Amino acid sequence: MAASTRKTTRKTETFTDEERTAMKERAQEAKASARRGSRADKAAG
């Protein structure tokens, strides 16, 4: 695994609000993509 080039100065192990927001958005995108994918599979089958 490559070493991270991101320098962190915080000492907590929790996610920032920005990171939480990004994760929530990604989860919504993944769910939407999965729904679209299953509909496309049913139409093709």
N, C-alpha and C positions, 0 to 999 in steps of 0.2 A: 504494500500500500504506500502510496506517495505521501510524503510529509506535507502537512498543511503549511501554506505560505501565509495564512491569515494570522496576524498578531493579535492576541487577546490580552487585555489587561484586567478584565473582571475576574473575580475569584469565585463567583457562584457557578453552580452547575445547571442553572435553569435557563430556559430560552427567553430571549427578549420578546417584547410585544411584536416587533417587526418579524421575527422568526416565526412566532406563533401564527401571525396573520398569513404569512407566506405558506405555511404548512396547511392551514385551513383552505386557502385558495387552491392549492395543489390537490387536496383531497376532493374538493368539489369538481375540479377538472377531471380527475380520475374517475369519479362516479359518473359524470356526464359522458365521458368517453366509453365507459363500460356499457352504459345504457344504449348509446348509439351503436356500439359494436354488436350487441345482442339483437337489436332490431334488424341490422343489416344481415346478420347470419340467418335470421328467420325468413327474411324476404328472399334471400338467395336459395334457401333450402326448400 
